[in-house]
Amino acid sequence: MANILIAGCGYIGTALGSLLAAEGHTVWGLRRRPAILPPDIRQCAADLTSPGTLCALPPALDYIFYTAAPDTHDDVAYRAVYVEGLNNLLDALIRQRQHPRRLFLTSSTGVYAQTSGEWVDETAPAEPTEFAGILLREGERLLLDGPFPATVLRLGGLYGPDRAGLIEKVRRGEVVGGGESPVYFNRIHRDDAAGALRHLMMLQQPDSLYLGVDDEPTELIVVLRWLAGALGVPPPWQAESSPLRMPRHGSNKRCRNVRLTASGYAFRYPTFREGYAALLTEQAGAC
């Protein structure tokens, strides 16, 4: 069994931690206020942006997952988490003479700036033009050029328990579909994000980079129509009550998960249909 640290143990990290703890691994969750973590994850109170709080990490760490996420969508927050915080953790590991087998970083498909619906994979150019993607790429390079074996998982848009607001918007008729040209979105359910990280940890020699997306890049209107049908409400292009048009994204690409699936990972929710169906079933059971 392994000794594991999840740095920035939040939405993905908590799911991953519970998954690994159930298998018998010792899992530490690092966050500023770790008391909110479930009891199967050991508490490690520290602030990644404050080097002085990282002076006593759990000893003899085998694997480290950096799953931290910024609290706000701005340059300062992204730099603090993906560059300064990651650098602080690497420095702390070096100072404490730790020798982890591998570090894993959750990045984002937002590092791809393609705008014409191109297919992209791990070999496609990642040349972001906005601050979020630029700082994510800086963090990726910091990790991959660092002193420890490392793997980056670029995740698509996350959804899952407690992140199913789109269901309620469709239920209330608050979204409408426009007639603009197709814009593709790449998604992954939280449980598959955690499952993919656990899978990569189990590989003897994982690659340095994977795309963490499900099998089907999809236009938003396709998801909206499917949800409307599943909920038994008017399709979104007919909704008229307080319409809220979904914002247009600057990037537009279709991400392939071939490298991840070829490594042996089997998706629990291969497309948005299985993932949202599970959320709808969960909601129905809670009523």
C-alpha positions in Angstrom: 0.0 0.0 0.0 1.1 3.5 -0.8 1.5 6.7 1.3 -0.3 9.4 -0.8 -0.6 13.2 -0.5 -3.4 15.0 -2.3 -2.4 18.7 -2.4 -5.4 21.0 -2.8 -7.8 18.2 -1.8 -11.1 19.6 -3.1 -13.7 18.5 -5.6 -11.6 15.9 -7.5 -9.1 15.3 -4.7 -11.7 14.3 -2.1 -13.3 11.8 -4.5 -9.9 10.4 -5.4 -8.8 10.2 -1.8 -11.8 8.2 -0.7 -11.3 5.9 -3.7 -7.7 5.2 -2.7 -8.4 5.0 1.0 -11.1 2.3 0.3 -8.3 0.2 -1.3 -6.2 0.4 1.8 -3.8 3.3 0.9 -2.8 5.9 3.4 -4.2 9.2 2.1 -3.4 12.7 3.3 -5.5 15.6 2.2 -3.7 19.0 2.2 -5.8 22.1 2.4 -6.1 25.3 4.5 -9.1 23.9 6.4 -8.9 20.1 6.3 -11.5 19.5 9.0 -14.2 19.3 6.2 -12.6 16.2 4.7 -14.2 12.8 5.2 -12.8 10.7 8.0 -11.1 8.2 5.6 -8.7 11.0 4.4 -6.1 12.1 7.0 -5.9 15.9 7.6 -2.8 17.9 6.6 -3.4 21.6 7.4 -1.3 23.8 5.1 -1.5 26.6 2.5 0.2 25.9 -0.8 0.7 29.7 -1.3 2.4 30.0 2.1 5.8 28.1 2.1 6.2 28.3 5.8 3.1 26.0 6.3 4.6 23.3 4.1 7.6 22.6 6.4 6.2 19.4 7.9 4.6 17.3 5.1 3.8 13.7 5.8 7.0 11.7 5.6 8.0 9.0 3.0 5.4 10.0 0.4 5.0 7.6 -2.5 2.7 9.6 -4.7 1.5 13.1 -4.8 -1.6 14.5 -6.6 -1.7 18.2 -7.2 -5.4 18.9 -7.6 -5.6 22.4 -6.4 -7.9 24.9 -8.1 -8.2 28.7 -7.8 -11.0 30.3 -5.9 -11.5 33.1 -8.5 -11.0 33.3 -12.3 -8.2 35.9 -12.5 -4.5 36.1 -13.2 -3.5 36.5 -9.6 -5.4 33.4 -8.4 -4.3 31.2 -11.2 -0.6 32.2 -10.8 -0.9 31.6 -7.0 -2.2 28.1 -7.5 -0.6 26.7 -10.6 2.8 28.4 -10.5 3.6 29.7 -7.0 1.8 27.0 -5.1 3.2 24.2 -7.2 6.7 25.6 -6.9 6.3 25.9 -3.1 5.4 22.3 -2.9 8.3 21.1 -5.0 10.7 23.1 -2.9 9.3 21.7 0.3 9.7 18.1 -1.1 13.3 18.8 -2.0 14.1 20.4 1.4 12.5 17.5 3.2 14.5 15.0 1.1 11.4 13.3 -0.1 11.6 10.9 -3.1 8.1 10.3 -4.4 7.7 7.8 -7.2 5.6 10.2 -9.2 3.7 13.5 -9.0 0.4 14.1 -10.9 -1.0 17.4 -11.9 -4.6 18.1 -12.9 -4.4 20.7 -15.7 -7.1 21.6 -18.2 -7.9 21.3 -21.9 -8.1 25.1 -21.7 -4.4 25.1 -22.7 -5.6 24.4 -26.3 -6.6 27.6 -28.1 -8.0 26.0 -31.3 -11.1 27.7 -32.4 -12.4 25.8 -35.5 -13.5 22.5 -34.0 -10.2 20.8 -34.7 -9.5 17.4 -33.2 -6.7 17.6 -30.7 -4.7 15.1 -28.7 -1.5 15.0 -26.6 0.6 15.8 -29.7 -1.4 18.9 -30.8 0.1 22.3 -30.1 -1.0 23.9 -26.8 -0.5 27.6 -27.4 -2.9 29.4 -25.1 -3.5 33.1 -25.6 -5.5 33.9 -22.4 -4.1 34.1 -18.8 -5.7 30.9 -17.5 -4.2 28.7 -20.2 -0.9 30.5 -20.1 -0.5 30.0 -16.4 -1.6 26.3 -16.6 1.1 25.7 -19.2 3.6 27.4 -17.0 2.7 25.1 -14.2 2.8 22.0 -16.4 6.3 22.9 -17.6 7.4 23.6 -14.0 6.3 20.1 -13.0 7.5 18.2 -16.0 10.9 19.9 -15.9 11.2 19.4 -12.2 13.2 16.8 -10.1 10.6 14.1 -9.9 8.8 11.8 -12.3 5.6 13.5 -13.3 2.4 13.2 -15.2 -0.1 15.8 -16.3 -3.8 15.0 -16.8 -5.5 17.7 -18.9 -9.2 17.6 -17.8 -12.2 18.7 -19.8 -15.2 20.5 -18.2 -16.0 18.8 -14.9 -19.6 17.9 -13.9 -21.0 15.5 -11.3 -22.5 15.6 -7.8 -22.9 19.2 -6.6 -22.0 20.4 -10.1 -25.2 19.7 -12.0 -26.6 23.3 -12.2 -27.3 22.8 -16.0 -30.0 20.3 -15.1 -31.9 22.9 -13.0 -31.5 25.6 -15.7 -33.0 23.3 -18.3 -35.7 22.2 -15.8 -36.7 25.8 -15.2 -36.5 26.8 -18.9 -33.7 29.2 -18.3 -31.4 28.2 -21.3 -32.1 28.6 -25.0 -30.2 27.3 -27.9 -29.1 29.8 -30.6 -28.4 29.3 -34.3 -24.7 30.0 -34.1 -22.1 27.7 -35.7 -21.2 24.6 -33.7 -19.0 25.1 -30.6 -17.7 21.8 -29.1 -17.4 21.2 -25.4 -15.3 18.5 -23.8 -16.4 17.0 -20.5 -15.6 14.5 -17.9 -17.6 13.3 -14.9 -15.9 13.9 -11.5 -15.8 10.1 -10.8 -14.0 9.5 -14.0 -11.5 12.2 -13.3 -10.7 10.6 -10.0 -10.8 7.1 -11.5 -8.3 8.1 -14.3 -5.9 9.5 -11.7 -6.1 6.4 -9.7 -5.6 4.3 -12.9 -2.5 6.3 -13.9 -1.0 5.9 -10.4 -1.3 2.1 -10.9 0.6 2.1 -14.2 4.3 1.1 -14.0 5.4 3.7 -16.5 2.7 6.2 -17.3 3.3 8.8 -20.0 4.0 12.4 -19.1 0.7 13.7 -20.6 -2.9 12.5 -21.0 -6.2 14.1 -22.0 -8.9 13.5 -19.4 -12.1 13.8 -21.4 -15.0 11.4 -22.2 -15.6 9.7 -25.5 -17.8 12.4 -27.1 -17.0 16.0 -27.6 -20.5 17.6 -28.0 -22.2 20.8 -28.9 -23.9 22.4 -25.9 -27.3 22.4 -27.7 -27.1 18.6 -28.0 -26.7 18.2 -24.3 -29.6 20.7 -23.6 -31.9 18.9 -25.9 -31.1 15.5 -24.3 -31.6 16.9 -20.8 -35.0 18.5 -21.8 -36.1 15.1 -23.1 -35.0 13.3 -20.0 -36.7 15.8 -17.8 -39.9 15.9 -19.9 -39.8 19.7 -20.3 -40.0 21.9 -23.5 -36.9 21.7 -25.6 -34.5 24.7 -24.8 -34.9 26.5 -28.1 -38.6 26.9 -27.3 -38.1 28.1 -23.7 -39.2 31.7 -23.2 -39.3 32.3 -19.4 -36.3 34.3 -18.3 -34.0 33.0 -21.0 -30.3 32.8 -20.2 -28.1 32.4 -23.2 -25.1 30.3 -22.5 -21.9 32.3 -23.1 -19.8 31.5 -26.1 -16.3 30.1 -25.3 -13.1 31.5 -26.9 -11.8 28.0 -27.7 -13.5 25.4 -29.8 -11.9 22.0 -30.2 -12.7 18.3 -30.0 -10.4 16.4 -27.6 -9.4 12.7 -28.0 -9.0 10.4 -25.1 -7.3 7.6 -27.1 -4.0 7.6 -25.1 -5.9 7.3 -21.8 -8.2 4.5 -23.0 -5.3 2.7 -24.7 -3.5 2.6 -21.3 -6.4 0.5 -20.0 -8.8 3.0 -18.4 -12.5 2.1 -18.9 -14.8 5.1 -18.4 -17.7 4.7 -15.9 -19.5 7.4 -17.8 -18.3 7.3 -21.5 -20.5 10.2 -22.6 -22.6 12.9 -21.0 -25.7 10.7 -21.4 -24.6 8.1 -18.8 -23.2 10.8 -16.5 -26.3 13.0 -16.5 -28.6 10.0 -16.3 -26.8 8.9 -13.1 -27.2 12.4 -11.7 -30.9 12.5 -12.6 -31.4 9.1 -10.9 -29.6 10.4 -7.8 -31.8 13.4 -7.7 -34.9 11.3 -8.0 -33.8 9.1 -5.2 -33.2 12.1 -3.0 -36.8 13.4 -3.4 
